[in-house]
């Protein structure tokens, strides 16, 4: 399990990846060629993966992301140390906070 700021990255066994993920639309890379896991609303900084791979957003308002890095990858951010991920599948979860009457994703 890996954490970078408000992003949690949890390994997922290949057999546990839902079947629909293979045909689900993939998230686009940003202008720098990165797969953005979370974009800082205040700073504009991003938790992003560099290297080959795919990112699939699961349905729902806080839909987790499924990340596949077939050759491994690096998670980078302007204010955090880079994290090296071994090849495989990961569930990417944004930290949430309770606000009376609702839940919201933590803003960077």
C-alpha positions in Angstrom: 0.0 0.0 0.0 1.3 3.5 -0.9 0.2 7.0 0.2 1.2 10.3 -1.4 -0.5 13.2 0.3 -4.3 12.7 0.1 -4.0 9.8 -2.4 -3.9 6.1 -1.3 -2.7 3.5 -3.8 -3.7 -0.1 -3.0 -2.4 -3.1 -4.9 -5.2 -5.3 -6.5 -4.7 -8.9 -7.6 -5.3 -9.2 -11.3 -8.0 -11.8 -10.8 -9.9 -9.2 -8.5 -10.0 -6.6 -11.3 -13.7 -6.3 -12.5 -14.2 -7.8 -16.0 -15.8 -4.6 -17.3 -12.5 -2.7 -16.8 -11.1 -4.2 -19.9 -13.6 -2.4 -22.1 -14.2 0.7 -20.0 -13.1 4.1 -21.3 -9.6 5.0 -20.3 -8.7 8.4 -18.7 -6.7 10.7 -21.0 -3.2 11.8 -20.2 -2.6 15.4 -19.5 -0.5 17.8 -21.7 2.7 16.5 -20.1 1.8 12.9 -20.9 1.0 11.9 -17.3 -2.0 9.9 -15.9 -3.4 12.4 -13.3 -4.6 10.6 -10.2 -5.6 13.8 -8.4 -5.3 17.5 -9.3 -4.8 20.1 -6.6 -7.7 22.6 -6.9 -5.8 25.3 -5.0 -2.2 24.7 -6.2 -2.7 23.2 -9.6 -0.1 20.5 -8.6 -0.9 16.9 -9.6 -0.4 13.4 -8.2 0.4 11.7 -11.5 1.8 8.5 -12.9 4.6 8.7 -15.5 5.3 5.8 -17.7 3.2 3.3 -19.6 -0.2 2.4 -18.2 -4.0 2.9 -18.1 -6.3 4.6 -15.7 -10.0 3.7 -15.5 -12.6 5.7 -13.4 -15.2 3.6 -11.7 -18.8 5.0 -11.6 -20.1 7.0 -8.7 -19.5 10.5 -7.3 -16.3 9.4 -5.5 -15.5 6.6 -8.1 -12.2 5.1 -7.3 -9.7 4.8 -10.1 -8.2 1.6 -11.3 -4.6 2.0 -12.4 -2.7 -0.6 -14.5 1.1 -0.2 -14.9 2.2 -3.2 -16.9 5.9 -2.2 -16.6 5.8 -0.4 -13.3 5.6 3.3 -13.0 6.4 6.3 -10.8 3.9 8.5 -9.0 5.1 12.1 -8.9 4.0 15.3 -7.3 5.6 18.7 -7.1 5.6 18.7 -3.2 6.1 15.0 -2.4 8.9 12.4 -3.0 8.2 10.2 -6.0 6.9 6.7 -5.4 8.0 3.7 -7.5 5.2 1.2 -8.2 5.9 -2.3 -9.3 4.0 -3.6 -12.3 0.4 -4.5 -11.7 -3.0 -3.2 -10.8 -3.9 -0.6 -8.2 -7.0 1.0 -6.8 -6.5 4.7 -6.3 -8.5 6.3 -3.5 -8.8 10.0 -2.6 -8.9 10.8 1.0 -12.3 12.1 2.1 -13.3 14.2 5.1 -16.6 14.4 6.9 -18.4 17.7 6.8 -21.6 17.7 8.8 -24.3 16.4 6.6 -22.0 15.2 3.8 -18.7 13.9 2.7 -16.2 15.6 0.5 -12.9 14.9 -1.1 -9.9 16.6 0.5 -8.7 19.6 -1.5 -5.0 20.1 -2.1 
